[in-house]
Amino acid sequence: MGLYEHVFLVRQDATPAQVEALVEQYKGVITAGGGKVEKVESWGIKSLTYRIKKNRKAHFTLMNIASPAPAVKEMERQMSISEDVIRFMTVAVEELEAGPSAQMRRREDRRREDGEETEEFN
């Protein structure tokens, strides 16, 4: 069973509920293929460096997957058919990252630099 980090971009005019529905759909494909989705991170709407299918922004989502390759290929096939998914990338990794991804750590670091409180109670 392979380990994969998978990032996909959903068009900017999709609602967060639609993005969550897509995540659940693709998680179902992986589990039906004998795999498991270890972690899902929503990175929110971000600006794109260049236009992709006439979109300037997109919803970014990361999925850490432990699955056989055919299940990942089926998920990618379904993503390529979907009109909502504008881009995706799957990378095979040696081990899955247990904590938050680098993108999420960067966001937390920025909050600390700006002086925002992070879950500290008196």
N, C-alpha and C positions, 0 to 999 in steps of 0.2 A: 504494500500500500504506500503510495507516494504522499509527500507533504507539499502543499502548495499555498502560496499567497496569491490571492486573486483580487484585483481592483477593477471596479467597473463604474462607468459614468452614465448617469441618466439625464436626459434633457432637462433644462432648467425650469420649464413650465409644468413639470410633473409635481404633484403634491407629495409631501412627506408620506402620506398614507399609501400612495401609489408606489413609492420607492420601497416602503416596507413590504408591500404585497409582492413586489418583484423579488426581494430578498427571500421571502418565505417560499416563493415558487422555486427559486434556484436551490434553496436548502432542501426542498422536497426531492429535486432531481438527484442531488448528491446522496441523500439518505436512501433513495430507491435504488441507487447504483451500488450500495454497500459501503458508502463512505460516511463521514461525519464532519460537520462544520464546527470547528473548535471555538471560533470567535468571529463576531461581526462588529465592525466599527463604522459608524456613519460619520464622515468628516464634514458633512454639510455642503452648502453650495459654495463653490469656489470659481474664481475667474479662470478661464482657459488662456493659454499663451497665444493661441491662434484659433480661429473659428473651426468648429467641427460640425459638419452638417448644419450650417447656419446658426449654430449656438455659440454664444460668447461665455456662458457659464454652464455649470453642470453640478448635479448632486454626486459626490464621491462616496463610494462605499468599499470597505476592505473586508474580505472574508479569508480566514485561515482555515484550510481544508486538509483533512486526512482522508484520502479517497483513492480508489483505483483509477487509473488513467481514463478508461472508457466513460466513467461517470462525469469526469471533468470535461471530456470532449463533448458529451451530450449537453452539458450545461452551456458550454461555449457555442454549440450549434444553435441552441435555443436563443441565446443572447444575440447571435448574428441575425436571427430572423426578426427579433423584436424591434419595433419602431422607437420604443422608449430608450433603449440602451444605445448610446452613441459611440462608445468605445469600451474595450475591456482588455485586460492583460493578466495572464497567469504565469507565475514564476515558480519553478520547483525549488524547494529549499531543503537544507539539511535537517533543520529542526524549526518548529513553530515558536514564535515569540510569545512568551507567557503573559507579560505585562502589556501595558499600552504601547501602541506602535510609535514610531518616531514622530509621526505627524501629530498624534495626540499629546505626546510629551512636549513638543514645540509649542502647542497651544497653551498648555499649562505654564510653561516657562514665561510666555508672553504675559499671561495674567499676573504672575508674580512680579514681573518687571514693571507693570503698570500700577502696581500697588493694590490690586484687588485682593480681597480676603478670600481664602480658599478653605471653606468648611471648618473654620475655627470658631468655637463657641466659648463664651465666658461663663 
